[in-house]
Amino acid sequence: IHLNKDTNKKYVYFQGILSIIQRLRYYFGSDAQTFWFIIGFSQFFELFQQDNPLYNDEMSYINVYVLVTKMILEKHFPNIYNKFYELNFPIEQFISKHLNCLYSEYFNSDLLFPFYDILIFEAYNSKDKLKYLRILCATPVTLFQMNEKKILQAQTVSELETVFDDFIIKTFDSNKFIQEIMLNLDKF
């Protein structure tokens, strides 16, 4: 739940927040530490939003991420982009599913917490107002890029989903993945 600083102080539900909190609770081992981390995390998001031209009341954050990621894929990886449509699997569904929970339901802990580190500290310490967005968009693009051959071989939606499950569960090197995300930031 995120408290907006607008005049009516409405609460906005962030789908997937429970998954994030559960993973953080396990990591910190204490309700108090988890609570204060979530407070700091939400303040980080508010700082990031200030004066950022991409954010407005007409388009949700997730729609911005999905739109930008989709445009990157369409331009730089048209074969992957077309494969999703060939299988009648909306690429927006895949991207938003994982962004809604900030990958807490998808990444194992060996990757999730280093990913959160780069997401927070790289973006926070950068003068680039769009670095946070670029990191979030580079993540699914990197997943697609590292699995391009298997994605293009998939014949069904189920096979396509299995490509990503197998990648994370069986053959995953979290350090290499983080390095690839950071390399992709300079490309897009």
C-alpha positions in Angstrom: 0.0 0.0 0.0 1.4 3.3 -1.0 0.2 6.7 0.4 0.0 9.3 -2.2 0.9 12.9 -1.3 -2.0 14.3 -3.2 -4.7 16.3 -1.4 -7.1 13.5 -0.8 -4.5 11.1 0.7 -5.9 8.0 -1.0 -4.3 4.6 -0.7 -3.3 2.8 -3.8 -2.9 -1.0 -3.9 0.3 -2.3 -5.4 -0.5 -5.8 -6.7 2.2 -8.1 -5.6 3.2 -6.2 -2.5 2.5 -9.2 -0.2 5.0 -11.3 -2.2 7.6 -8.6 -1.8 6.9 -8.3 2.0 7.1 -12.0 2.5 10.5 -12.3 0.8 11.8 -9.3 2.7 10.5 -10.7 6.0 12.4 -13.9 5.4 15.5 -12.0 4.5 15.5 -9.6 7.4 14.1 -12.1 9.9 12.2 -9.4 11.8 8.9 -7.6 11.4 10.4 -4.3 12.5 13.3 -4.3 10.0 11.0 -5.3 7.2 8.6 -2.5 8.1 11.3 0.1 8.1 12.7 -1.2 4.9 9.3 -0.9 3.2 9.0 2.7 4.5 12.3 3.6 3.1 11.5 1.8 -0.2 8.3 3.7 -0.6 10.1 7.0 0.1 12.6 6.1 -2.6 9.7 5.7 -5.0 8.3 9.1 -4.1 11.7 10.7 -4.6 12.0 9.0 -8.0 8.6 10.2 -9.1 9.3 13.9 -8.4 9.8 15.9 -11.5 9.9 12.8 -13.7 8.2 13.6 -17.0 7.2 10.0 -17.6 4.8 9.9 -14.6 1.4 11.5 -14.6 -2.1 10.8 -13.4 -3.2 9.4 -16.8 -0.8 6.4 -17.0 0.0 4.0 -14.3 3.7 3.1 -13.6 3.2 -0.5 -14.8 1.8 0.8 -18.1 4.9 3.0 -18.6 7.2 0.0 -17.9 5.3 -2.3 -20.1 5.1 0.2 -23.0 8.8 1.1 -22.9 9.9 -2.6 -22.6 7.6 -3.6 -25.4 9.1 -0.8 -27.6 12.6 -2.0 -26.8 11.8 -5.6 -27.7 10.0 -4.6 -30.9 13.0 -2.5 -32.0 15.9 -4.6 -30.9 14.5 -8.1 -30.7 11.8 -8.3 -33.3 12.0 -12.1 -33.6 11.2 -12.5 -29.9 8.5 -9.8 -30.0 6.9 -11.6 -33.0 7.1 -15.0 -31.3 4.9 -13.9 -28.5 2.3 -12.7 -30.9 2.6 -15.8 -33.1 1.7 -17.9 -30.0 -1.1 -15.5 -29.1 0.6 -14.7 -25.7 0.4 -11.0 -25.0 3.9 -9.8 -24.2 2.3 -7.2 -21.9 1.0 -10.1 -19.7 4.4 -11.6 -19.2 6.1 -8.2 -18.5 3.4 -6.9 -16.1 3.1 -10.2 -14.2 6.7 -9.9 -13.1 6.9 -6.2 -12.6 3.8 -6.2 -10.4 5.7 -8.1 -7.7 9.1 -6.7 -8.6 10.2 -10.2 -9.5 9.7 -11.5 -5.9 7.6 -14.4 -7.2 10.1 -15.3 -10.0 13.7 -14.7 -8.8 15.3 -16.8 -6.1 16.8 -15.0 -3.2 20.4 -15.2 -4.6 19.2 -12.9 -7.4 16.3 -11.0 -5.9 18.2 -9.1 -3.2 21.2 -8.2 -5.5 18.6 -7.1 -8.0 16.9 -4.9 -5.4 20.3 -3.5 -4.5 20.9 -2.3 -8.1 17.4 -1.2 -8.4 17.6 1.1 -5.4 21.2 2.1 -5.1 22.1 2.5 -8.8 19.0 4.5 -9.5 19.1 6.5 -6.3 22.8 7.5 -6.8 22.4 8.3 -10.5 21.7 11.8 -11.9 19.8 10.0 -14.6 16.1 10.4 -13.6 15.2 7.5 -15.9 17.7 5.0 -14.6 15.2 3.2 -12.4 12.9 2.8 -15.3 15.8 1.7 -17.5 16.8 -1.0 -14.9 13.2 -2.3 -14.7 12.9 -2.4 -18.5 16.3 -4.0 -19.0 15.4 -6.9 -16.7 12.8 -8.6 -18.9 14.7 -7.6 -22.0 17.8 -9.4 -20.6 15.7 -12.4 -19.8 14.5 -12.5 -23.3 17.9 -11.9 -24.8 19.6 -14.7 -22.7 16.8 -17.1 -23.8 16.3 -16.0 -27.4 17.1 -19.4 -29.0 14.7 -21.3 -26.7 12.0 -18.7 -27.1 12.1 -19.0 -30.8 11.9 -22.8 -30.6 8.8 -22.7 -28.4 5.7 -24.0 -30.2 3.1 -23.3 -27.4 2.5 -20.8 -24.7 3.3 -23.5 -22.1 6.7 -24.2 -23.7 7.4 -20.4 -23.8 6.6 -20.1 -20.0 8.8 -23.2 -19.3 11.7 -21.5 -21.0 11.8 -18.8 -18.3 11.0 -21.2 -15.4 13.8 -23.5 -16.5 16.3 -20.7 -16.9 15.8 -19.4 -13.4 15.5 -22.8 -11.7 18.1 -24.9 -13.5 20.8 -22.8 -15.3 20.9 -19.5 -13.6 24.0 -17.5 -12.7 22.7 -14.5 -10.8 26.0 -12.5 -11.1 26.0 -13.0 -14.9 22.4 -11.9 -15.1 23.0 -8.7 -13.0 26.0 -7.9 -15.2 23.9 -8.4 -18.4 21.2 -6.1 -17.0 23.8 -3.4 -16.4 25.3 -3.9 -19.9 21.9 -3.5 -21.4 21.3 -0.2 -19.7 23.9 1.3 -22.0 22.2 -0.2 -25.1 18.7 1.0 -24.6 
